[in-house]
Amino acid sequence: MSEKQKKATAYWKENLRYLVILLFIWFLVSYGAGILFKDELNTIRLGGFKLGFWFVQQGAIYVFVILIFVYVRLMNKLDKKYGYNED
């Protein structure tokens, strides 16, 4: 395997690792907080609403948008690390 192929393989392995971690976080927030931990979270109120309800309605969306920005930042660093940046 050439050096270029090794670099590309390492790049994609790291990229997939980031994707799995971020998707797992999104799953925990959307499914876990919205469904599994709803009863425990409903004991806390946020802005007059039960926290479990808030996570289902708003929190999962906010976390998803934040994760998009985190992914962009991670990929920019990864691109620079492996020399794929466009600067």
Backbone as numpy.savetxt, mean C-alpha at the origin, in Angstrom:
# Nx Ny Nz CAx CAy CAz Cx Cy Cz
23.48 -15.87 -17.42 22.63 -14.69 -17.42 23.53 -13.45 -17.42
23.20 -12.50 -18.27 24.01 -11.29 -18.37 23.76 -10.38 -17.17
24.65 -9.42 -17.01 24.52 -8.46 -15.91 23.23 -7.65 -16.03
22.86 -7.32 -17.25 21.62 -6.56 -17.49 20.40 -7.37 -17.07
20.40 -8.66 -17.37 19.28 -9.51 -16.98 19.21 -9.69 -15.47
20.38 -9.81 -14.83 20.40 -9.93 -13.37 19.84 -8.68 -12.71
20.22 -7.53 -13.26 19.73 -6.26 -12.73 18.22 -6.15 -12.90
17.73 -6.55 -14.07 16.29 -6.49 -14.33 15.52 -7.45 -13.43
16.07 -8.63 -13.20 15.43 -9.61 -12.32 15.38 -9.10 -10.89
16.46 -8.52 -10.41 16.50 -7.97 -9.05 15.51 -6.82 -8.92
15.43 -6.00 -9.95 14.49 -4.87 -9.97 13.05 -5.37 -9.82
12.67 -6.37 -10.61 11.30 -6.87 -10.56 11.00 -7.61 -9.28
12.00 -8.29 -8.71 11.78 -8.96 -7.42 11.46 -7.93 -6.34
12.24 -6.84 -6.34 12.01 -5.80 -5.34 10.67 -5.09 -5.59
10.34 -4.86 -6.85 9.07 -4.25 -7.21 7.90 -5.12 -6.73
7.96 -6.41 -6.96 6.90 -7.32 -6.52 6.80 -7.37 -5.00
7.93 -7.28 -4.33 7.92 -7.27 -2.86 7.16 -6.03 -2.37
7.44 -4.87 -2.97 6.71 -3.65 -2.60 5.22 -3.81 -2.86
4.87 -4.36 -4.01 3.46 -4.54 -4.35 2.75 -5.43 -3.34
3.36 -6.54 -2.98 2.74 -7.47 -2.04 2.53 -6.79 -0.68
3.54 -6.07 -0.21 3.43 -5.39 1.08 2.32 -4.34 1.06
2.30 -3.52 0.01 1.29 -2.46 -0.06 -0.12 -3.02 -0.26
-0.26 -4.05 -1.05 -1.57 -4.67 -1.21 -2.04 -5.34 0.08
-1.12 -5.90 0.84 -1.47 -6.50 2.13 -1.96 -5.42 3.10
-1.29 -4.28 3.11 -1.73 -3.16 3.97 -3.14 -2.72 3.56
-3.36 -2.60 2.25 -4.68 -2.19 1.76 -5.73 -3.22 2.16
-5.41 -4.49 2.04 -6.34 -5.55 2.44 -6.67 -5.45 3.92
-5.64 -5.26 4.76 -5.87 -5.15 6.20 -6.80 -3.99 6.53
-6.57 -2.87 5.88 -7.39 -1.69 6.18 -8.81 -1.86 5.65
-8.94 -2.27 4.40 -10.28 -2.34 3.81 -11.08 -3.52 4.33
-10.51 -4.70 4.34 -11.24 -5.89 4.78 -11.19 -6.03 6.29
-9.98 -5.89 6.84 -9.81 -6.08 8.28 -10.55 -5.04 9.10
-10.24 -3.75 8.85 -10.86 -2.69 9.64 -12.34 -2.53 9.31
-12.70 -2.76 8.06 -14.09 -2.56 7.66 -15.02 -3.71 8.01
-14.49 -4.92 8.10 -15.36 -6.08 8.31 -14.96 -6.87 9.56
-13.71 -7.32 9.62 -13.31 -8.20 10.72 -13.27 -7.50 12.07
-12.72 -6.28 12.11 -12.55 -5.57 13.38 -13.60 -4.48 13.58
-14.68 -4.56 12.81 -15.73 -3.54 12.84 -16.31 -3.35 14.24
-16.62 -4.43 14.92 -17.25 -4.32 16.24 -16.34 -3.65 17.25
-15.05 -4.00 17.24 -14.11 -3.37 18.16 -13.92 -1.90 17.82
-13.84 -1.59 16.51 -13.64 -0.21 16.09 -14.88 0.65 16.33
-16.06 0.04 16.34 -17.29 0.80 16.55 -17.42 1.34 17.96
-16.59 0.90 18.87 -16.60 1.45 20.23 -15.95 2.83 20.26
-15.23 3.19 19.20 -14.57 4.50 19.09 -15.36 5.34 18.09
-15.53 6.62 18.40 -16.26 7.52 17.51 -15.29 8.54 16.90
-15.51 8.83 15.61 -14.71 9.82 14.89 -15.66 10.77 14.18
-15.70 12.01 14.62 -16.61 12.98 14.02 -18.08 12.60 14.18
-18.40 11.92 15.25 -19.78 11.53 15.50 -20.16 10.19 14.90
-19.29 9.60 14.10 -19.58 8.31 13.48 -18.74 7.22 14.11
-19.28 6.02 14.11 -18.51 4.88 14.62 -17.31 4.65 13.71
-16.17 4.34 14.31 -14.93 4.22 13.55 -14.99 3.08 12.52
-15.66 1.98 12.83 -15.80 0.89 11.86 -16.53 1.35 10.62
-17.61 2.10 10.81 -18.36 2.66 9.68 -17.47 3.62 8.89
-16.71 4.47 9.61 -15.85 5.44 8.94 -14.82 4.74 8.05
-14.21 3.66 8.55 -13.22 2.95 7.75 -13.84 2.36 6.49
-15.03 1.83 6.61 -15.69 1.26 5.43 -16.00 2.36 4.42
-16.49 3.50 4.89 -16.92 4.56 3.99 -15.79 5.45 3.48
-14.84 5.79 4.32 -13.82 6.77 3.96 -12.39 6.27 4.13
-12.13 5.62 5.23 -10.76 5.27 5.59 -10.04 4.43 4.56
-10.72 3.43 4.01 -10.08 2.55 3.03 -9.70 3.33 1.77
-10.53 4.29 1.39 -10.23 5.11 0.21 -9.02 5.99 0.48
-8.98 6.63 1.65 -7.84 7.48 2.00 -6.55 6.67 2.03
-6.61 5.51 2.64 -5.41 4.66 2.72 -4.98 4.24 1.32
-5.91 3.90 0.45 -5.58 3.52 -0.92 -4.85 4.65 -1.65
-5.34 5.88 -1.51 -4.70 7.02 -2.16 -3.30 7.25 -1.58
-3.17 7.15 -0.27 -1.86 7.30 0.36 -0.91 6.23 -0.14
-1.40 4.99 -0.27 -0.55 3.90 -0.76 -0.10 4.14 -2.20
-0.91 4.79 -3.00 -0.49 5.13 -4.37 0.72 6.06 -4.32
0.66 7.08 -3.48 1.78 8.01 -3.35 3.02 7.32 -2.78
2.82 6.42 -1.82 3.95 5.66 -1.27 4.57 4.80 -2.36
3.75 4.15 -3.17 4.26 3.31 -4.25 5.06 4.13 -5.26
4.56 5.30 -5.62 5.28 6.17 -6.56 6.64 6.54 -5.99
6.66 6.91 -4.73 7.94 7.27 -4.08 8.91 6.09 -4.05
8.39 4.92 -3.68 9.24 3.72 -3.64 9.77 3.37 -5.03
8.92 3.49 -6.04 9.35 3.15 -7.39 10.36 4.16 -7.92
10.22 5.43 -7.58 11.22 6.41 -7.99 12.58 6.09 -7.38
12.59 5.71 -6.11 13.85 5.30 -5.46 14.40 4.05 -6.11
13.53 3.10 -6.40 13.96 1.85 -7.02 14.52 2.09 -8.43
13.86 2.96 -9.18 14.35 3.30 -10.52 15.76 3.90 -10.46
15.96 4.80 -9.50 17.28 5.40 -9.35 18.32 4.36 -8.93
17.92 3.48 -8.02 18.84 2.45 -7.53 19.34 1.56 -8.68
18.47 1.22 -9.61 18.83 0.31 -10.69 19.12 1.03 -12.01
19.12 2.35 -12.00 19.48 3.12 -13.19 18.40 3.20 -14.24
17.14 3.08 -13.84 16.03 3.19 -14.79 15.32 4.53 -14.71
15.87 5.46 -13.94 15.21 6.77 -13.79 15.36 7.58 -15.07
14.46 8.54 -15.23 14.42 9.34 -16.44 15.09 10.69 -16.27
15.82 10.90 -15.20 16.47 12.21 -14.95 17.60 12.44 -15.91
